[in-house]
Amino acid sequence: MTATAPRPPLQVLERLFQLYPAMFGARFLPLKLGVYQELLEAHPEEFTKEELKAALAAHARSGRYLESVAAGEQRHDLQGQPVEPVAPEHVLHAIMELFRRRQRRGKQDPRPWLIARVAAAIEASGLAKDAYLERVNTRDDMALGAIDEAFAQVSARAAKNEALRRAYQSSGKTVAEFADMYGVAPEAVEQALAAA
C-alpha cells in the first residue's frame, strides 16, 4: 500500500464486504472478539491500521450492528459462523446506546422499549440480579434504573408463570381445556408452562 491519504471508512467497509460478504453484507452480525487483528494479519497490504480501525468503529456504531448485539445474537467469525455468545455487558451497552438514540428522536417514550429489551437480555443471560450487576459493572443511573425495573418485570412474569403452572397441574384439564376455561390462547398457556 502506498503512503496516500487513508481511505474513508465507507470505502474500507465496501472492500470488507467484497472480501467477507457474510459479515459485512446486508445482515449485520456481531463480530468475534479479535477480528481487527485477524483482518490486519490476513490482509497486511490491503488495510492500514488506522483505516481498518476507523472502518470497524463506524461499523460497530451503526444502528443495525447495535441491534444485532442488543438482540443477543452470537458473535461470528469472518466466514459468518457463530463462535461465541455476546457478553451480557456488551448486550446492555448496545441496548443503552439504542435507547439514547431513540430518546434523541423524541417521537415517543422509549422507556417501555428499554425495560422490555433489558428484561429479555436478563432472561437470556440466566444470571441472578447480583451476578448480572457484577457482570455488567455499570454506574450509569439510567441503566441501573432500567435493570431494577427489568428484574421486577422478570420476577413478576416468573411468578405469574409459576401460578399458571400450578393451576394447570391441579386442574386435571388438557392445555386446550385449561386455556378455554381461563379464556386464553392455548399457545399462551404452553409458553407459560415452558417458561415456568
C-alpha positions in Angstrom: 0.0 0.0 0.0 1.4 3.4 -0.9 1.7 6.3 1.5 -1.5 8.0 0.4 -4.3 9.5 2.4 -6.3 6.9 4.3 -9.4 5.7 2.6 -12.7 6.8 4.2 -14.4 4.2 6.4 -17.1 3.6 3.8 -14.6 2.6 1.2 -12.9 0.2 3.6 -16.2 -1.3 4.5 -17.1 -1.8 0.9 -13.8 -3.7 0.4 -14.6 -5.7 3.6 -18.0 -6.6 2.1 -16.2 -7.8 -1.1 -13.9 -10.0 1.0 -16.4 -11.1 3.6 -20.0 -10.7 2.4 -21.4 -12.9 5.2 -20.2 -10.4 7.8 -20.3 -7.0 6.1 -23.3 -7.5 3.9 -27.0 -6.9 4.1 -27.3 -8.7 7.5 -25.2 -7.3 10.3 -23.9 -9.8 12.9 -21.7 -9.3 16.0 -18.1 -9.8 15.1 -16.0 -12.2 17.1 -13.5 -10.6 19.5 -10.1 -10.1 17.9 -11.4 -9.6 14.4 -9.4 -6.4 13.9 -6.1 -8.2 14.5 -7.2 -11.1 12.3 -8.0 -8.8 9.4 -4.7 -7.0 9.7 -2.8 -10.3 9.7 -4.9 -11.7 6.8 -4.6 -8.5 4.6 -1.4 -6.7 5.6 -1.1 -5.0 2.2 -4.8 -4.2 1.9 -5.5 -2.1 5.0 -3.6 0.3 7.2 -4.2 0.0 11.0 -5.8 3.5 11.0 -8.3 3.0 8.2 -9.3 -0.5 9.4 -9.8 0.8 12.9 -11.9 3.7 11.7 -14.0 1.4 9.4 -14.6 -1.2 12.1 -15.6 1.6 14.6 -18.1 3.0 12.1 -19.5 -0.5 11.5 -19.8 -1.2 15.3 -21.6 2.2 15.9 -24.2 1.6 13.2 -27.7 1.1 14.3 -28.0 -2.3 12.5 -24.9 -3.6 14.2 -26.0 -2.4 17.6 -29.4 -4.0 17.1 -27.8 -7.4 16.4 -25.7 -7.1 19.6 -28.7 -5.8 21.7 -30.7 -8.8 20.4 -28.0 -11.1 21.9 -27.0 -12.6 18.6 -23.9 -14.9 18.7 -20.6 -13.4 17.7 -19.4 -14.6 14.3 -16.1 -15.2 12.6 -15.3 -13.7 9.2 -17.0 -16.6 7.3 -20.2 -15.9 9.2 -20.1 -18.9 11.5 -21.2 -18.4 15.1 -18.3 -18.7 17.5 -19.2 -17.3 20.9 -22.0 -15.6 22.8 -22.1 -11.8 23.2 -21.2 -10.9 26.8 -24.1 -9.5 28.9 -22.3 -6.3 29.4 -22.0 -5.8 25.6 -25.7 -6.5 25.2 -26.6 -4.0 27.8 -24.2 -1.4 26.3 -25.8 -1.8 22.9 -29.4 -1.6 24.4 -28.5 1.6 26.2 -26.9 3.2 23.1 -30.0 2.4 21.1 -32.2 3.8 23.9 -30.3 7.0 23.9 -30.7 7.3 20.1 -34.4 6.7 20.5 -34.6 9.4 23.2 -32.9 11.9 21.0 -35.5 11.3 18.2 -38.1 12.2 20.9 -41.2 10.9 18.9 -42.4 8.6 21.7 -41.3 7.5 25.1 -38.7 4.7 24.5 -38.6 3.7 28.2 -41.1 0.7 27.8 -38.9 -0.5 24.9 -35.8 -0.2 27.1 -37.3 -2.1 30.0 -38.6 -4.9 27.7 -35.1 -5.2 26.0 -33.2 -5.3 29.3 -35.7 -7.9 30.7 -35.1 -10.1 27.6 -31.3 -9.6 28.0 -31.5 -10.6 31.7 -33.6 -13.7 30.9 -31.2 -14.7 28.1 -28.2 -14.3 30.5 -29.6 -16.7 33.0 -28.0 -14.6 35.8 -29.5 -13.6 39.1 -29.6 -9.9 39.9 -26.3 -9.7 41.9 -24.4 -11.7 39.3 -25.9 -9.7 36.5 -25.0 -6.4 38.1 -21.5 -7.6 38.8 -21.1 -8.7 35.3 -22.3 -5.6 33.6 -20.5 -3.4 36.1 -22.3 -0.1 35.2 -22.5 3.1 37.1 -25.0 4.6 34.7 -28.0 5.7 36.7 -30.3 5.2 33.7 -29.0 1.7 33.1 -29.2 0.8 36.8 -32.8 2.0 37.0 -33.7 0.0 33.9 -32.1 -3.1 35.3 -34.1 -2.7 38.5 -37.4 -2.3 36.6 -36.5 -5.2 34.2 -35.7 -7.5 37.1 -39.1 -6.6 38.7 -40.8 -7.4 35.4 -38.9 -10.7 35.0 -39.8 -11.7 38.6 -43.5 -10.8 38.1 -43.6 -12.8 34.9 -41.9 -15.8 36.6 -44.4 -15.7 39.4 -47.3 -15.5 37.0 -46.0 -18.5 35.0 -45.5 -20.5 38.2 -49.0 -19.7 39.4 -50.4 -20.7 36.0 -48.3 -23.9 36.0 -49.7 -24.9 39.5 -53.2 -24.1 38.4 -52.8 -26.1 35.3 -51.4 -29.1 37.1 -54.1 -29.1 39.7 -56.9 -28.7 37.1 -56.6 -32.1 35.5 -57.5 -30.5 32.2 -55.8 -30.6 28.8 -54.0 -27.5 27.7 -56.9 -26.7 25.3 -59.5 -27.2 28.0 -57.5 -25.2 30.6 -57.0 -22.4 28.1 -60.7 -22.3 27.2 -61.6 -22.3 30.9 -59.4 -19.2 31.5 -60.1 -17.5 28.2 -56.5 -17.5 26.9 -54.9 -18.9 23.8 -53.5 -22.5 24.2 -50.2 -21.2 22.8 -50.0 -18.7 25.7 -50.6 -21.5 28.2 -47.9 -23.7 26.6 -45.4 -20.8 26.6 -46.1 -20.0 30.2 -45.7 -23.7 31.1 -42.4 -23.9 29.2 -41.1 -20.7 30.9 -42.1 -21.9 34.4 
